[in-house]
Amino acid sequence: MPNVNRIAAGAAAAALSLTVLTALPAAAADRSGQGLAWTSCQGAADPRQQCAIVTVPLDYADPHGEQITLAVSRIRAAKPDERHGVLLTIPGGPGGSGLNVPTSAAKRLPQSVLDRFDLVGFDPRGVGRSTPVSCGLDTPDLAMVKLRPWPAADGSIDDNLATARRIADTCARNGGPVLRSISTRNEARDIDRIRQALGERRLSAWGTSYGTYAGAVYATMFPQRTDRIVLDSNDDPDPSRVGRGWLAGFGQGAEDRFPDFAKWASAPGNPDRVADTPEEVRPLFLDLAARLDRAPLPWPGANPAELSGNVLRETMLQSLYADARFPDLARLMLAGLGRRPLPAPVTPPEQAVQNTIAVSVGTLCNDVSWPADPAAYAKDTAAERAARPLTAGMPVNVMPCAFRPFEPAEPPTRITSRGPANVLLAQNLRDPATPYRGALKLRAAFGPRARMVSIDSGGHDAYVANGNACGDEAVTTYLLTGRLPAEDVSCPAG
């Protein structure tokens, strides 16, 4: 379940991206294909943001049967006479809310882009205000060290197997038909329904994290409906693995990114410095995680209520998403070493976590079948623990999809080069959640349809996220002109 940005096999989220949900007025309804009834979004930070509802089939094989609703939002182009069209933002996760993304994106995007595009966001089916789903999991199963399959201190995966079976059974029992309808192919169909409701002949999109896969599937299923497609922090599209491959990417991603943290955490003058040199940080982290495996520290109010080795490892993964999160890991390390008190635990609202987990399970399990052999998972986990000790075998361990009682309704999408040359990939070289080598596979799958902007930077999210002028300019220029670079672009640090 990917993401704080990604809960686990999709890598890839975050890590579990939890968003405050905007309330929608009941009057915001789809008017039978004659456009949308836009109203103000209650609680939106930006008063320009408007909200509406789009109605879509629960089952596209029965388009006139039961219907569900999608919540959509927009901030209109600042210069209507220069308006090019819609830029749909596709959120990460799977399970991330996108309803308030226009508000947050408007703070970062260049004014030239805001002048020419309506920024449109949406909650994917099952998320937030879009006919939300829940598995009704018990509170202990909402802990990130449960949702990501961290092995026991001795490497055993027995508890992971039990957790995976329990979550699979609970979601199957409580999720209902909406949960079983959630898939990336249905998200692509929903996106095209949003396009139609907006009255747009073609759609530009900016997908991030899992949204890159959803955007790639949309560009494959509806190639002639695409205008300018930007995919930012890209998932490996291997159709035989999809979410399972995304989870596995965390192992390489952490190895790529951890040296950036080590350099920061040993810098002179850093108030959260943990070591004197970068070379000391990795062994210090590994030793501390092993000590906490043996003797966890009580941490009242946290879920679970202790600082264990796996809690430290999970914090490490989440902290590698952005330099601004480095202090979270450093301060927890200092607390584990006895140099600081434990920080106050941060616990997101349980309802939002339940919703994100359910959508993540639905997407990952409905997209592709997962192997079910416990012995194979145990073997792969042991090998991964030895090869990549930072992540202790978690990235190849078992997930609930291994025991889900329903098969995917249709095969996963194979991304190909068929379609217009209108896809630009933006990718950091040291992304902990969607590693560079996976992005290269998406670039190869698109072939001449795409170009790629590779940025010498760390963290998850590339465009208007790291202050890299070269990367930002390449993407902005494409959005404004619609012309891909003549060849792939490599951007130096800075």
C-alpha positions as CSV (number, residue, x, y, z in Angstrom):
1,M,0.0,0.0,0.0
2,P,2.0,2.9,-1.2
3,N,2.7,6.2,0.2
4,V,2.5,8.3,3.1
5,N,2.7,8.8,-0.2
6,R,2.7,5.0,-0.4
7,I,1.7,2.5,2.3
8,A,3.5,-0.4,0.8
9,A,3.4,-2.0,-2.6
10,G,3.2,0.9,-4.7
11,A,5.5,1.7,-3.6
12,A,5.1,3.7,-3.8
13,A,3.6,7.7,-1.1
14,A,4.8,8.9,0.5
15,A,4.4,7.1,2.0
16,L,0.3,7.2,3.1
17,S,-0.7,10.6,2.0
18,L,-3.4,11.9,4.3
19,T,-5.2,15.0,3.3
20,V,-7.8,17.0,5.1
21,L,-11.0,16.3,3.3
22,T,-12.9,19.3,1.9
23,A,-16.7,19.2,2.5
24,L,-18.7,19.4,-0.7
25,P,-22.2,21.1,-0.8
26,A,-25.0,18.8,-1.8
27,A,-25.9,21.2,-4.7
28,A,-22.7,20.5,-6.6
29,A,-24.1,17.9,-9.0
30,D,-23.5,16.6,-12.5
31,R,-26.1,18.0,-14.8
32,S,-26.5,15.1,-17.3
33,G,-23.6,16.0,-19.5
34,Q,-24.5,19.7,-19.7
35,G,-21.5,20.8,-17.7
36,L,-20.9,20.9,-13.9
37,A,-22.6,22.9,-11.2
38,W,-19.6,24.5,-9.6
39,T,-19.9,25.9,-6.0
40,S,-17.4,27.1,-3.5
41,C,-15.5,24.4,-1.6
42,Q,-16.3,24.6,2.1
43,G,-13.1,24.8,4.1
44,A,-10.8,25.3,1.1
45,A,-7.8,27.5,2.0
46,D,-7.9,29.2,-1.4
47,P,-11.2,30.9,-2.1
48,R,-10.7,30.5,-5.9
49,Q,-11.1,26.8,-5.6
50,Q,-14.5,25.5,-6.6
51,C,-16.0,22.0,-6.2
52,A,-18.5,19.8,-8.2
53,I,-19.6,16.2,-8.5
54,V,-19.2,13.9,-11.5
55,T,-21.3,10.7,-11.7
56,V,-19.7,7.6,-13.1
57,P,-20.7,3.9,-13.4
58,L,-19.8,1.6,-10.6
59,D,-19.1,-1.0,-13.3
60,Y,-18.1,0.2,-16.8
61,A,-19.4,-3.1,-18.2
62,D,-22.8,-2.0,-17.1
63,P,-22.7,1.8,-17.9
64,H,-26.4,2.4,-17.1
65,G,-26.4,0.4,-13.9
66,E,-25.5,1.6,-10.4
67,Q,-23.7,4.9,-10.3
68,I,-21.2,6.4,-7.9
69,T,-19.9,9.9,-7.5
70,L,-16.5,11.6,-7.9
71,A,-15.6,14.9,-6.2
72,V,-13.7,17.3,-8.4
73,S,-12.3,20.7,-7.8
74,R,-10.8,23.5,-9.9
75,I,-9.0,26.9,-9.8
76,R,-9.7,28.6,-13.1
77,A,-7.0,30.0,-15.4
78,A,-5.8,33.4,-14.2
79,K,-6.0,34.8,-17.7
80,P,-9.1,33.5,-19.4
81,D,-8.2,35.0,-22.8
82,E,-4.9,33.1,-22.7
83,R,-6.4,29.8,-21.4
84,H,-5.0,26.7,-23.1
85,G,-7.2,24.1,-21.3
86,V,-7.3,21.9,-18.2
87,L,-4.3,20.6,-16.2
88,L,-5.7,17.6,-14.3
89,T,-3.6,16.7,-11.2
90,I,-3.5,13.0,-10.6
91,P,-2.8,12.2,-6.9
92,G,-0.4,9.6,-5.5
93,G,-1.0,6.7,-3.2
94,P,-2.9,4.7,-4.3
95,G,-5.4,6.2,-1.9
96,G,-4.3,9.8,-1.8
97,S,-6.8,12.6,-1.9
98,G,-6.5,15.0,-4.7
99,L,-9.4,17.4,-4.0
100,N,-7.3,20.1,-2.5
101,V,-4.3,19.7,-4.8
102,P,-5.3,22.7,-6.9
103,T,-4.9,24.9,-3.8
104,S,-1.5,23.5,-2.9
105,A,-0.3,23.4,-6.5
106,A,-1.2,27.0,-7.1
107,K,1.3,28.0,-4.4
108,R,4.2,26.3,-6.3
109,L,3.5,26.5,-10.0
110,P,4.8,29.3,-12.1
111,Q,2.4,32.1,-12.8
112,S,2.7,31.4,-16.5
113,V,1.2,28.0,-16.0
114,L,-1.5,29.4,-13.7
115,D,-2.4,32.0,-16.3
116,R,-3.0,29.3,-19.0
117,F,-4.5,26.3,-17.3
118,D,-7.5,25.5,-15.1
119,L,-6.0,23.4,-12.3
120,V,-8.4,20.5,-11.7
121,G,-8.1,18.0,-8.8
122,F,-10.2,15.0,-7.8
123,D,-10.6,12.3,-5.2
124,P,-10.3,9.0,-7.0
125,R,-13.2,6.5,-6.6
126,G,-13.4,5.3,-3.0
127,V,-11.3,8.2,-1.7
128,G,-12.4,11.1,0.6
129,R,-15.6,12.6,-0.9
130,S,-15.8,10.1,-3.9
131,T,-18.1,7.4,-2.5
132,P,-15.6,6.5,0.2
133,V,-14.7,3.0,1.3
134,S,-13.3,1.5,4.5
135,C,-12.2,-2.0,5.5
136,G,-13.1,-1.4,9.2
137,L,-9.7,-2.6,10.4
138,D,-8.9,-2.8,14.1
139,T,-6.7,0.0,15.3
140,P,-3.5,-2.0,15.8
141,D,-3.6,-2.9,12.1
142,L,-3.6,0.8,11.1
143,A,0.0,1.1,12.3
144,M,2.5,1.7,9.5
145,V,4.7,-1.1,10.8
146,K,1.8,-3.4,10.2
147,L,0.7,-2.0,6.9
148,R,4.2,-2.2,5.5
149,P,5.4,-5.8,6.1
150,W,8.4,-5.3,8.3
151,P,9.7,-8.7,9.4
152,A,10.3,-9.6,13.0
153,A,13.6,-8.9,14.7
154,D,14.8,-12.5,13.9
155,G,13.7,-12.2,10.2
156,S,10.5,-14.3,10.7
157,I,7.5,-13.4,8.6
158,D,5.0,-15.4,10.5
159,D,3.3,-12.2,11.9
160,N,3.3,-10.6,8.5
161,L,1.5,-13.6,7.0
162,A,-1.1,-13.5,9.7
163,T,-1.6,-9.7,9.3
164,A,-1.9,-10.1,5.5
165,R,-4.5,-12.8,5.8
166,R,-6.4,-10.8,8.4
167,I,-6.5,-7.6,6.4
168,A,-7.4,-9.4,3.2
169,D,-10.3,-11.2,4.9
170,T,-11.5,-8.0,6.7
171,C,-11.4,-5.9,3.5
172,A,-13.2,-8.7,1.5
173,R,-15.9,-8.8,4.2
174,N,-16.4,-5.1,4.7
175,G,-15.3,-3.4,1.5
176,G,-18.3,-4.0,-0.6
177,P,-18.8,-3.6,-4.4
178,V,-17.1,-0.1,-4.5
179,L,-13.8,-1.5,-3.1
180,R,-13.9,-4.4,-5.6
181,S,-14.4,-1.8,-8.4
182,I,-11.2,0.1,-7.6
183,S,-8.4,-0.3,-10.1
184,T,-6.0,1.8,-12.1
185,R,-7.9,1.0,-15.3
186,N,-11.2,2.2,-13.7
187,E,-9.4,5.3,-12.5
188,A,-8.3,5.9,-16.2
189,R,-12.0,5.5,-17.2
190,D,-13.1,7.9,-14.4
191,I,-10.5,10.4,-15.6
192,D,-12.0,10.3,-19.1
193,R,-15.5,10.8,-17.6
194,I,-14.1,13.9,-15.8
195,R,-12.7,15.1,-19.1
196,Q,-16.1,14.8,-20.8
197,A,-17.9,16.5,-17.9
198,L,-15.4,19.4,-18.2
199,G,-16.3,19.7,-21.8
200,E,-12.7,19.2,-22.9
201,R,-11.8,17.5,-26.2
202,R,-8.3,16.7,-24.9
203,L,-6.8,16.7,-21.4
204,S,-3.5,17.7,-20.0
205,A,-2.4,16.0,-16.8
206,W,0.3,16.2,-14.1
207,G,0.5,12.8,-12.3
208,T,2.8,12.3,-9.3
209,S,4.0,9.1,-7.7
210,Y,1.3,6.4,-8.1
211,G,-0.4,9.1,-10.3
212,T,2.3,8.5,-12.8
213,Y,1.1,5.0,-13.4
214,A,-2.5,6.1,-13.5
215,G,-1.5,8.8,-15.9
216,A,0.4,6.3,-18.0
217,V,-2.5,3.9,-18.1
218,Y,-4.8,6.8,-19.1
219,A,-2.4,7.8,-21.9
220,T,-2.4,4.2,-23.1
221,M,-6.2,3.6,-22.9
222,F,-7.2,7.0,-24.3
223,P,-4.2,8.2,-26.3
224,Q,-6.1,10.5,-28.6
225,R,-7.7,12.3,-25.6
226,T,-4.4,13.4,-24.2
227,D,-2.8,16.8,-24.7
228,R,0.3,17.5,-22.5
229,I,1.1,14.7,-20.0
230,V,3.7,15.3,-17.2
231,L,4.6,12.2,-15.1
232,D,6.5,13.1,-12.0
233,S,8.3,10.5,-9.8
234,N,7.6,7.5,-11.9
235,D,6.5,4.0,-11.1
236,D,7.9,0.9,-12.9
237,P,5.1,-0.2,-15.2
238,D,6.0,-3.9,-15.4
239,P,2.5,-5.4,-16.0
240,S,3.4,-8.7,-14.3
241,R,4.3,-7.0,-11.0
242,V,2.8,-3.5,-10.8
243,G,2.3,-2.9,-7.1
244,R,4.5,-5.7,-6.0
245,G,7.3,-4.2,-8.0
246,W,6.6,-0.8,-6.5
247,L,7.0,-2.2,-3.0
248,A,10.3,-3.9,-4.0
249,G,11.6,-0.5,-5.2
250,F,11.8,0.8,-1.7
251,G,14.9,-1.4,-1.1
252,Q,16.9,0.3,-3.9
253,G,15.3,3.7,-3.3
254,A,16.5,3.8,0.3
255,E,20.0,2.8,-0.7
256,D,20.1,5.5,-3.3
257,R,18.8,8.2,-1.0
258,F,20.3,7.4,2.5
259,P,23.7,9.0,1.7
260,D,21.9,12.4,1.3
261,F,20.6,12.0,4.9
262,A,24.0,10.9,6.2
263,K,25.6,14.0,4.8
264,W,23.0,16.2,6.3
265,A,23.0,14.4,9.7
266,S,26.7,14.9,10.1
267,A,27.0,18.5,9.0
268,P,28.8,20.8,11.5
269,G,26.3,23.3,13.0
270,N,23.3,21.1,12.4
271,P,21.4,21.2,15.7
272,D,20.1,17.6,15.0
273,R,23.6,16.2,14.2
274,V,23.9,12.5,15.0
275,A,27.5,11.8,14.0
276,D,30.8,13.5,13.1
277,T,31.1,12.1,9.5
278,P,28.7,10.8,6.9
279,E,30.4,7.4,7.0
280,E,29.4,7.0,10.6
281,V,25.7,7.6,10.1
282,R,24.7,4.3,8.4
283,P,26.3,1.9,10.9
284,L,24.9,4.1,13.7
285,F,21.4,3.7,12.3
286,L,21.7,0.0,11.7
287,D,23.2,-0.6,15.2
288,L,20.4,1.5,16.8
289,A,17.7,-0.3,14.9
290,A,19.1,-3.7,16.0
291,R,19.3,-2.5,19.7
292,L,15.6,-1.3,19.5
293,D,14.7,-4.7,18.0
294,R,16.0,-6.3,21.2
295,A,14.8,-3.7,23.6
296,P,12.1,-1.3,22.3
297,L,11.5,2.0,24.2
298,P,8.0,2.8,25.6
299,W,6.3,5.5,23.5
300,P,2.9,6.3,25.0
301,G,0.3,7.6,22.5
302,A,2.1,6.1,19.5
303,N,0.7,3.2,17.4
304,P,2.3,0.9,18.4
305,A,3.1,2.4,21.8
306,E,6.9,1.7,21.5
307,L,9.9,2.8,19.6
308,S,11.1,-0.5,18.0
309,G,13.7,-1.1,15.4
310,N,10.9,-1.3,12.8
311,V,9.4,1.9,13.9
312,L,12.8,3.5,13.4
313,R,13.1,1.9,9.9
314,E,9.6,3.1,8.9
315,T,10.5,6.6,10.1
316,M,13.6,6.4,8.0
317,L,11.7,5.6,4.8
318,Q,9.2,8.4,5.4
319,S,11.9,10.9,6.2
320,L,13.8,10.2,3.0
321,Y,10.9,11.6,0.9
322,A,12.1,15.2,1.4
323,D,15.1,17.0,3.0
324,A,12.6,18.9,5.2
325,R,11.7,15.6,6.9
326,F,15.3,14.7,7.7
327,P,15.0,16.1,11.3
328,D,12.2,13.6,12.0
329,L,14.6,10.7,11.6
330,A,17.5,12.5,13.3
331,R,15.5,13.4,16.4
332,L,14.1,9.9,16.7
333,M,17.7,8.5,16.4
334,L,18.9,10.9,19.1
335,A,16.0,9.9,21.4
336,G,16.8,6.2,20.8
337,L,20.4,6.9,21.7
338,G,19.3,8.6,24.9
339,R,20.4,12.1,23.9
340,R,16.9,13.5,23.6
341,P,13.4,12.8,24.9
342,L,11.1,11.0,22.6
343,P,9.0,13.5,20.5
344,A,5.3,13.7,20.8
345,P,3.8,11.0,18.5
346,V,1.9,12.1,15.5
347,T,-1.3,10.1,14.8
348,P,-3.4,10.9,11.8
349,P,-7.2,10.7,12.0
350,E,-8.2,7.1,12.0
351,Q,-11.1,7.6,9.5
352,A,-8.7,9.0,6.9
353,V,-6.2,6.1,7.5
354,Q,-9.0,3.5,7.2
355,N,-10.0,5.1,3.9
356,T,-6.5,5.3,2.4
357,I,-5.7,1.7,3.4
358,A,-8.9,0.4,1.8
359,V,-8.3,2.2,-1.5
360,S,-4.7,1.1,-1.5
361,V,-5.6,-2.5,-0.9
362,G,-8.3,-2.3,-3.6
363,T,-6.0,-0.9,-6.2
364,L,-3.0,-3.1,-5.6
365,C,-5.0,-6.3,-5.4
366,N,-7.4,-5.5,-8.3
367,D,-4.6,-4.5,-10.7
368,V,-2.7,-7.8,-10.8
369,S,-2.6,-11.2,-9.1
370,W,0.1,-11.7,-6.4
371,P,1.8,-15.0,-5.6
372,A,0.5,-16.8,-2.5
373,D,3.4,-19.1,-1.5
374,P,4.6,-18.3,2.1
375,A,7.8,-20.1,1.6
376,A,8.7,-18.0,-1.5
377,Y,8.1,-14.8,0.5
378,A,10.3,-16.1,3.4
379,K,13.1,-17.0,1.0
380,D,13.0,-13.6,-0.8
381,T,12.8,-11.7,2.5
382,A,15.8,-13.4,3.9
383,A,17.9,-12.6,0.8
384,E,16.7,-9.0,0.8
385,R,17.6,-8.6,4.4
386,A,21.2,-9.6,3.6
387,A,21.5,-7.5,0.5
388,R,19.8,-4.3,1.8
389,P,19.9,-4.1,5.6
390,L,18.5,-0.6,5.7
391,T,15.0,-1.9,4.8
392,A,15.4,-5.3,6.5
393,G,13.6,-7.4,3.9
394,M,10.3,-5.4,4.0
395,P,10.2,-4.5,0.3
396,V,9.8,-8.1,-0.9
397,N,7.6,-9.4,1.9
398,V,4.0,-10.6,1.8
399,M,1.0,-8.2,1.4
400,P,-2.8,-8.7,1.8
401,C,-3.1,-9.2,-2.0
402,A,-1.5,-12.6,-1.6
403,F,-4.6,-13.9,0.2
404,R,-7.4,-11.8,-1.3
405,P,-10.3,-14.1,-2.3
406,F,-11.2,-12.2,-5.5
407,E,-9.2,-12.3,-8.7
408,P,-8.6,-9.1,-10.7
409,A,-11.5,-8.3,-13.0
410,E,-9.2,-7.7,-16.0
411,P,-5.5,-7.9,-16.9
412,P,-3.2,-5.0,-16.1
413,T,-2.3,-2.5,-18.8
414,R,0.9,-2.8,-20.8
415,I,2.4,0.7,-21.5
416,T,3.5,0.9,-25.1
417,S,4.8,3.5,-27.6
418,R,1.4,3.6,-29.5
419,G,0.0,7.1,-29.4
420,P,1.1,10.8,-29.8
421,A,4.5,11.9,-28.6
422,N,3.3,14.0,-25.7
423,V,4.6,12.5,-22.5
424,L,7.3,14.1,-20.4
425,L,8.8,12.2,-17.4
426,A,10.4,14.2,-14.5
427,Q,12.5,12.1,-12.1
428,N,15.0,12.7,-9.3
429,L,18.1,10.4,-9.4
430,R,17.8,9.5,-5.7
431,D,14.1,9.0,-5.1
432,P,13.4,6.7,-2.1
433,A,9.9,5.6,-3.2
434,T,10.0,5.5,-7.0
435,P,13.7,4.8,-7.7
436,Y,15.4,6.0,-10.9
437,R,15.8,2.5,-12.4
438,G,12.0,2.0,-12.4
439,A,11.5,5.4,-14.0
440,L,13.8,4.3,-16.8
441,K,11.6,1.3,-17.5
442,L,8.6,3.6,-17.9
443,R,10.6,5.8,-20.2
444,A,11.6,2.7,-22.3
445,A,7.9,1.5,-22.4
446,F,6.8,4.8,-23.9
447,G,9.6,4.8,-26.4
448,P,9.3,7.7,-28.9
449,R,6.1,8.9,-27.2
450,A,8.2,10.3,-24.3
451,R,11.2,12.3,-23.1
452,M,12.7,12.2,-19.7
453,V,14.1,15.0,-17.5
454,S,16.6,13.4,-15.0
455,I,17.4,15.7,-12.0
456,D,20.5,15.3,-9.8
457,S,18.4,15.6,-6.7
458,G,17.1,13.5,-3.8
459,G,13.6,12.9,-2.5
460,H,10.2,12.1,-3.9
461,D,8.5,14.7,-6.2
462,A,10.6,16.5,-8.8
463,Y,8.7,19.3,-10.6
464,V,8.6,22.6,-8.5
465,A,9.7,20.6,-5.5
466,N,13.4,21.0,-5.1
467,G,14.3,24.4,-6.5
468,N,16.1,22.8,-9.5
469,A,15.9,25.5,-12.1
470,C,16.9,23.3,-15.0
471,G,14.3,20.6,-14.2
472,D,11.5,23.1,-13.5
473,E,12.2,25.1,-16.7
474,A,12.1,22.0,-18.8
475,V,8.7,20.9,-17.5
476,T,7.2,24.4,-17.5
477,T,8.4,25.0,-21.1
478,Y,6.7,21.8,-22.2
479,L,3.4,22.7,-20.5
480,L,3.4,26.1,-22.1
481,T,4.5,25.1,-25.6
482,G,3.4,21.5,-26.0
483,R,6.8,20.7,-27.5
484,L,8.9,17.9,-26.0
485,P,12.6,18.4,-25.7
486,A,14.5,17.1,-28.8
487,E,16.1,14.5,-26.5
488,D,16.2,13.4,-22.9
489,V,17.5,16.1,-20.5
490,S,20.0,15.7,-17.6
491,C,19.9,18.4,-15.0
492,P,22.8,19.0,-12.6
493,A,22.3,19.6,-8.9
494,G,21.2,23.0,-7.8
